[in-house]
Amino acid sequence: MKIGGRYARGKPLGVGGMGQIWEGTDDRLNRTVAIKIIRPGLPDRSAARRRFYREARILARLRHPGIPALYDFGAHDDELFIVMELVPGAVSLRDLIAERGDDPLPVPWAALIGAQFCAALAAAHGAGLIHRDLTPSNIVLAPDGTVRILDFGVATALDPAEFSAITRPGEAPGSARYIAPELDGYAAADARADLYSAGCVLHELLTGRHPAERPAGFRDDLPGPLAHVIDTLLAEDPSTRPTSAADVVHALLPHARDLPPLPGYYTPAPNDPTHLYTKALSTLPT
């Protein structure tokens, strides 16, 4: 039976804390999509349903190339589903880091990937939202070199009155190794909490290790200004972190030049319409 009367479920793509992701086909519009459904066996399905509905509302607010578009939301057999843009051939940064092992990403690629997911964060923050669960598992790199942030399941609004709380008293949101220190104390979040998580991800891209496993110093080919950006992102005091994700993008872009080949992950396509459009936009005055 088709989900929502129109979506044929295909192969599984992954499992998160709350949902399963499947590749699917929208028979009405004849396009491939990603379908997220609530994972069976959850102990508190009512809480999962609330989070699902919340995630759909959040995705509906966001329009940015670095965030998969929401196509549909509904119920099937009394279970909620979300239909989103599928990113074919994408690899999570978690898998990318693991596959490269002791050979971390070239500096320009790490800077470019970081600039892209920070640009997507800037869009979310500009819409009054905080992701709160930014990890290498929730960021993917597509074969065309573009990056997407996934899983807004524990995102919240900068205005606490806009969404009801989804974490219980004494429960921190997100993945423990990536949450900002102030959230570990269950303080109210602001955008700087996402920037701390971004610093953790950038550190792993450049060293292959989480900051908690940090060696005595960074790699020898890391420019000093880029090391400073990461250090400020990882500051325990949020007031000393960068003031916005946009500032981080501007700090990373000078290091995202002269990209070397990245075989197996990036397929050059100079006439790719997305790249041509982006190149045209880059000529606009800022």
C-alpha positions as CSV (number, residue, x, y, z in Angstrom):
1,M,0.0,0.0,0.0
2,K,1.3,3.4,-0.9
3,I,2.0,5.9,1.8
4,G,-0.4,8.7,1.7
5,G,-2.0,7.2,-1.4
6,R,0.9,8.3,-3.6
7,Y,4.3,7.5,-2.2
8,A,5.9,4.1,-3.0
9,R,8.5,3.1,-0.5
10,G,11.8,1.9,-1.8
11,K,15.2,1.1,-0.2
12,P,16.0,2.2,3.3
13,L,18.5,5.1,3.6
14,G,19.1,5.3,7.3
15,V,17.7,5.3,10.9
16,G,17.8,8.2,13.3
17,G,16.8,8.5,16.9
18,M,13.2,9.0,16.1
19,G,12.6,8.1,12.5
20,Q,13.5,5.8,9.6
21,I,14.4,7.3,6.2
22,W,13.4,5.6,3.0
23,E,13.9,6.4,-0.7
24,G,10.6,6.6,-2.3
25,T,8.7,7.6,-5.5
26,D,6.0,10.2,-5.7
27,D,3.7,8.5,-8.3
28,R,1.6,11.7,-8.7
29,L,4.6,13.9,-9.7
30,N,6.9,11.1,-10.9
31,R,9.9,12.1,-8.9
32,T,12.2,10.4,-6.3
33,V,11.8,11.6,-2.8
34,A,12.9,10.8,0.8
35,I,10.3,9.5,3.1
36,K,10.7,9.8,6.9
37,I,8.4,7.7,9.1
38,I,8.4,7.2,12.9
39,R,10.7,4.3,13.9
40,P,8.7,1.3,15.3
41,G,9.3,0.2,18.9
42,L,9.8,3.7,20.4
43,P,8.8,3.7,24.1
44,D,7.0,7.0,23.9
45,R,5.3,7.2,20.6
46,S,3.2,10.2,21.6
47,A,6.3,12.2,22.2
48,A,7.7,11.0,18.8
49,R,4.6,12.2,17.1
50,R,4.9,15.6,18.7
51,R,8.5,15.9,17.5
52,F,7.5,14.7,14.0
53,Y,4.8,17.3,13.7
54,R,7.3,19.9,15.1
55,E,9.9,19.0,12.6
56,A,7.5,19.3,9.7
57,R,6.5,22.8,10.8
58,I,10.1,23.8,11.1
59,L,11.1,22.4,7.6
60,A,8.1,24.2,6.1
61,R,9.5,27.5,7.3
62,L,13.0,26.9,5.8
63,R,13.9,27.6,2.2
64,H,17.7,27.3,1.5
65,P,19.8,25.2,-0.8
66,G,21.6,23.7,2.2
67,I,18.4,22.3,3.8
68,P,16.3,19.7,2.0
69,A,12.9,21.0,1.0
70,L,9.7,19.7,2.6
71,Y,7.3,18.3,0.0
72,D,4.5,16.8,2.1
73,F,3.4,15.8,5.6
74,G,0.6,13.6,6.6
75,A,-0.6,10.4,8.3
76,H,-0.7,6.8,6.9
77,D,-2.3,4.0,9.0
78,D,-2.3,6.4,11.9
79,E,1.4,7.0,11.6
80,L,2.9,10.3,10.6
81,F,5.2,10.7,7.6
82,I,7.4,13.5,6.2
83,V,8.3,13.7,2.5
84,M,11.4,15.6,1.6
85,E,13.8,16.4,-1.2
86,L,16.2,13.4,-1.8
87,V,19.9,14.1,-2.2
88,P,21.0,11.3,-4.5
89,G,24.4,9.8,-3.8
90,A,25.1,11.9,-0.7
91,V,27.5,10.7,1.9
92,S,27.3,11.8,5.6
93,L,30.2,13.6,7.0
94,R,30.4,10.8,9.6
95,D,31.0,8.2,6.9
96,L,33.4,10.6,5.1
97,I,35.5,11.1,8.2
98,A,35.5,7.4,9.0
99,E,36.4,6.3,5.4
100,R,39.3,8.7,5.3
101,G,40.7,7.5,8.6
102,D,44.2,9.0,9.3
103,D,44.0,11.0,6.1
104,P,41.7,13.9,7.0
105,L,40.1,16.2,4.3
106,P,42.3,18.7,2.5
107,V,42.0,22.1,4.2
108,P,40.2,23.8,1.3
109,W,37.5,21.1,1.2
110,A,36.9,21.2,5.0
111,A,36.6,25.0,4.8
112,L,34.2,24.8,1.9
113,I,32.0,22.2,3.5
114,G,32.0,24.2,6.8
115,A,31.1,27.4,4.9
116,Q,28.2,25.7,3.3
117,F,26.7,24.2,6.5
118,C,27.3,27.4,8.3
119,A,25.4,29.3,5.6
120,A,22.5,26.9,6.1
121,L,22.7,27.5,9.8
122,A,22.5,31.2,9.1
123,A,19.3,30.7,7.2
124,A,17.8,28.7,10.1
125,H,18.9,31.3,12.6
126,G,17.5,34.0,10.4
127,A,14.2,32.2,10.4
128,G,14.3,32.2,14.2
129,L,15.3,28.5,14.6
130,I,18.2,26.7,16.3
131,H,19.1,23.2,15.1
132,R,20.5,21.9,18.4
133,D,21.8,18.6,17.0
134,L,24.4,19.5,14.4
135,T,26.7,16.4,14.1
136,P,28.7,14.8,11.2
137,S,25.8,12.3,10.9
138,N,23.3,15.1,10.2
139,I,25.3,16.7,7.4
140,V,25.7,15.2,4.0
141,L,28.0,15.9,1.0
142,A,26.4,15.4,-2.4
143,P,28.4,14.3,-5.5
144,D,28.2,17.8,-6.9
145,G,30.0,19.2,-3.9
146,T,27.0,20.7,-2.2
147,V,26.2,20.2,1.4
148,R,22.8,19.7,3.3
149,I,21.9,19.8,6.9
150,L,19.4,17.1,7.9
151,D,17.3,16.2,10.9
152,F,15.6,19.2,12.6
153,G,13.8,16.8,15.0
154,V,15.1,18.6,18.1
155,A,15.3,22.1,16.7
156,T,13.6,24.9,18.6
157,A,12.7,28.5,18.1
158,L,14.8,31.4,19.4
159,D,11.5,32.6,20.8
160,P,10.6,30.0,23.5
161,A,7.0,30.9,23.3
162,E,6.7,29.7,19.7
163,F,7.2,26.0,20.2
164,S,6.4,23.9,23.3
165,A,9.4,22.2,25.0
166,I,10.3,18.8,23.7
167,T,12.9,17.9,26.3
168,R,12.0,16.9,29.8
169,P,13.5,18.8,32.8
170,G,17.0,17.6,33.3
171,E,17.3,16.3,29.7
172,A,19.6,18.0,27.2
173,P,18.7,18.1,23.5
174,G,20.9,16.7,20.8
175,S,24.0,14.4,20.8
176,A,26.0,14.6,24.0
177,R,29.4,14.9,22.3
178,Y,28.3,17.9,20.2
179,I,26.1,20.0,22.4
180,A,27.5,23.3,23.7
181,P,28.6,23.3,27.3
182,E,25.8,25.7,28.3
183,L,23.2,23.2,27.0
184,D,24.7,20.5,29.1
185,G,23.6,22.6,32.0
186,Y,20.1,22.8,30.4
187,A,20.3,26.5,29.8
188,A,18.1,28.2,27.2
189,A,19.7,27.9,23.8
190,D,20.7,30.6,21.4
191,A,22.3,30.5,18.0
192,R,25.8,30.3,19.5
193,A,25.0,26.8,20.7
194,D,24.9,25.7,17.0
195,L,28.2,27.4,16.4
196,Y,29.9,25.3,19.1
197,S,28.6,22.2,17.3
198,A,29.8,23.5,14.0
199,G,33.3,23.9,15.6
200,C,33.2,20.2,16.6
201,V,32.3,19.1,13.1
202,L,35.0,21.3,11.5
203,H,37.6,20.0,14.0
204,E,36.7,16.4,12.9
205,L,36.8,17.3,9.2
206,L,40.3,18.7,9.6
207,T,41.8,16.2,12.1
208,G,39.7,13.1,11.9
209,R,39.1,13.4,15.7
210,H,36.5,14.9,18.0
211,P,37.8,17.9,20.0
212,A,37.6,15.7,23.2
213,E,40.3,13.5,21.5
214,R,42.3,16.5,20.4
215,P,46.1,16.1,20.0
216,A,48.5,18.7,21.3
217,G,48.0,20.8,18.1
218,F,46.4,21.0,14.8
219,R,47.9,19.6,11.6
220,D,50.9,21.4,10.2
221,D,49.2,22.7,7.0
222,L,46.4,24.4,8.8
223,P,46.6,28.2,8.4
224,G,46.7,30.1,11.7
225,P,43.6,32.2,11.0
226,L,41.6,29.0,10.4
227,A,42.8,27.4,13.6
228,H,41.7,30.6,15.4
229,V,38.2,30.3,13.9
230,I,37.8,26.8,15.2
231,D,39.2,27.7,18.6
232,T,36.7,30.5,18.9
233,L,33.8,28.3,17.9
234,L,34.8,25.8,20.6
235,A,35.0,28.4,23.3
236,E,33.2,27.3,26.5
237,D,31.9,30.8,27.1
238,P,29.3,31.5,24.4
239,S,29.9,35.2,24.6
240,T,33.4,34.7,23.1
241,R,32.2,32.7,20.1
242,P,31.5,34.3,16.8
243,T,28.4,36.4,16.9
244,S,26.7,34.7,13.9
245,A,26.9,31.8,11.5
246,A,27.3,34.4,8.7
247,D,30.5,35.6,10.3
248,V,31.9,32.1,10.3
249,V,31.1,31.7,6.6
250,H,33.0,34.9,5.8
251,A,35.9,33.6,7.9
252,L,36.0,30.2,6.2
253,L,35.6,31.2,2.5
254,P,39.2,32.6,2.1
255,H,40.5,29.1,2.9
256,A,38.1,27.4,0.5
257,R,40.2,28.0,-2.6
258,D,42.3,25.8,-5.0
259,L,40.3,22.7,-4.2
260,P,42.2,19.5,-5.0
261,P,40.5,16.5,-6.5
262,L,38.3,14.5,-4.0
263,P,37.8,11.2,-5.9
264,G,34.9,9.1,-4.8
265,Y,33.1,12.0,-3.2
266,Y,33.0,14.8,-5.7
267,T,32.4,14.6,-9.4
268,P,33.4,17.8,-11.3
269,A,30.6,19.2,-13.5
270,P,31.5,22.7,-14.8
271,N,28.2,23.1,-16.5
272,D,26.1,21.8,-13.7
273,P,23.1,24.2,-13.5
274,T,23.3,24.6,-9.7
275,H,27.0,25.6,-10.0
276,L,26.3,28.0,-12.8
277,Y,23.5,29.6,-10.9
278,T,25.7,30.0,-7.8
279,K,28.6,31.4,-9.9
280,A,26.2,34.0,-11.4
281,L,25.0,35.0,-7.9
282,S,28.6,35.4,-6.7
283,T,28.9,38.4,-9.1
284,L,26.2,40.4,-7.3
285,P,27.5,43.2,-5.1
286,T,27.4,42.6,-1.4
